[in-house]
Amino acid sequence: MILEQLGMLCDAEACTDSDGYIGYCLDLARATGGLPYGQNLWLQITVNVAADYTTTNETYQFSLVGGTDTDGTDIDTGNVTIFETPAMAGNDGRLDAAGDTILTCTLPYEAANYRYIQLYYAQSGTSPSITIDAVISPSQPKTPDNVQVITSPVGLPS
């Protein structure tokens, strides 16, 4: 895997009053040499500047989109939503303070079917505004308590 090609999808990306692609369009084929099955890549989206909720009607939603071609900046061919967060109110605990984690997960294997991935931002409300960071990493991100959990002896009840 070419680790230099992985990294920031969004770096202090200001998401304001219009829907659209945000941040960088990552070429998965070039970054990973083809996403090998069994290899986990992690996505983490965090708050850089807290969400606006001044008129109590602002909502925020982020989607991971895959595609087969770009216009040099954004995905423009074969765009398919791989997964998305729910529409979250600006006072949601995941959005209300800088440093909050909006989402941490492994990339679904379906992402391997698309050469490019990028985040898409959708909003509603009077004055929606949030600034986020998003990273792709081959290693598991730390939890909000700065602990990296790899395995746990706790299982599901039988």
C-alpha positions in Angstrom: 0.0 0.0 0.0 1.2 3.5 -0.8 0.7 5.2 2.5 1.7 8.6 1.2 -1.5 8.6 -1.0 -3.7 8.0 2.0 -4.6 10.7 4.4 -6.8 13.7 4.5 -10.1 13.6 2.7 -11.0 17.0 4.2 -8.7 19.3 6.1 -10.6 22.1 7.9 -13.3 21.9 5.3 -16.0 24.6 5.8 -19.4 23.2 5.0 -21.9 26.0 4.7 -25.2 26.6 3.0 -25.0 24.4 -0.1 -25.0 20.7 -0.7 -22.1 19.2 -2.7 -18.9 17.3 -2.7 -16.3 18.4 -0.1 -12.6 17.9 0.3 -10.4 15.8 -1.8 -11.3 13.0 -4.2 -9.1 10.0 -3.3 -8.0 7.6 -6.0 -8.3 4.3 -4.2 -6.7 2.3 -7.0 -3.6 4.4 -7.0 -3.4 4.8 -3.2 -3.8 1.1 -2.5 -2.8 -0.7 -5.7 -6.4 -1.9 -5.7 -8.2 -2.3 -2.4 -7.2 -5.8 -1.2 -10.0 -7.7 0.5 -9.1 -8.5 4.1 -7.3 -5.1 4.4 -9.1 -2.6 6.6 -9.0 1.1 5.8 -10.4 3.4 8.4 -12.5 6.5 7.9 -12.7 9.1 10.6 -14.7 12.3 10.4 -14.3 14.8 13.2 -15.5 18.3 14.0 -13.0 21.1 13.5 -15.5 24.0 14.2 -18.8 23.2 15.9 -22.0 23.1 14.0 -24.3 26.1 14.0 -27.7 25.6 15.6 -28.8 29.2 16.2 -32.2 28.9 14.6 -32.7 25.3 15.8 -33.5 23.9 12.4 -30.0 23.2 11.0 -29.2 19.6 10.0 -26.0 18.0 8.7 -25.4 14.8 6.8 -22.3 13.3 5.3 -22.1 10.5 2.6 -19.2 8.5 1.3 -19.6 8.4 -2.4 -17.7 6.1 -4.9 -17.3 6.7 -8.6 -15.5 5.7 -11.7 -14.2 9.0 -13.0 -13.6 12.6 -11.8 -13.6 16.0 -13.4 -10.2 16.7 -11.8 -11.8 17.8 -8.6 -15.0 15.9 -7.8 -16.5 12.5 -8.8 -18.6 13.0 -12.0 -19.2 9.5 -13.3 -20.7 6.4 -11.8 -21.4 8.1 -8.5 -23.0 5.8 -5.9 -23.6 6.4 -2.2 -21.6 3.7 -0.3 -23.0 4.8 3.1 -24.2 7.9 4.9 -24.7 9.3 8.3 -28.2 10.2 9.5 -29.3 13.8 9.2 -28.0 15.2 12.5 -29.3 18.4 14.3 -26.6 21.0 15.0 -26.9 20.4 18.7 -26.3 16.6 18.3 -23.5 15.5 20.7 -21.4 14.4 17.6 -21.4 18.0 16.2 -21.6 20.4 19.1 -17.9 20.9 19.9 -14.6 21.0 18.2 -12.8 17.7 18.4 -16.0 15.6 18.5 -16.0 12.4 16.4 -18.8 12.3 13.9 -18.0 8.9 12.5 -15.3 6.3 12.9 -15.5 3.1 10.9 -13.8 0.8 8.4 -14.5 1.4 4.8 -17.0 -1.1 3.5 -15.7 -3.6 1.0 -18.1 -2.1 -1.5 -15.7 0.8 -1.7 -13.3 -1.4 -3.6 -15.7 -1.5 -6.5 -15.1 2.2 -7.2 -11.8 3.8 -8.2 -12.5 7.1 -6.5 -14.1 8.0 -3.2 -15.1 11.4 -1.8 -17.4 12.9 0.9 -20.6 14.6 0.0 -22.3 17.1 2.3 -26.0 17.7 2.6 -27.6 20.3 4.9 -30.9 22.0 5.7 -31.9 24.9 7.8 -31.6 28.7 8.0 -27.8 29.1 8.6 -26.1 25.7 8.5 -22.3 25.9 9.0 -19.8 23.3 10.3 -16.1 22.7 9.6 -14.8 19.1 9.5 -11.7 17.0 9.1 -11.8 13.6 7.5 -9.0 11.0 7.2 -8.5 7.6 5.6 -5.9 5.5 7.4 -4.7 1.9 7.3 -4.5 1.9 11.1 -7.3 2.1 13.6 -7.9 5.6 14.9 -7.8 6.4 18.6 -11.0 6.7 20.6 -12.0 10.1 22.1 -10.3 8.9 25.3 -7.0 8.4 23.3 -7.2 4.6 23.7 -6.7 2.3 20.7 -8.9 -0.8 21.2 -7.7 -3.7 19.1 -9.3 -6.7 20.8 -11.6 -7.1 23.8 -12.3 -10.1 26.0 -16.0 -9.0 26.2 -18.3 -11.0 23.9 -22.0 -11.1 23.1 -24.2 -13.0 25.6 -25.2 -16.4 24.4 
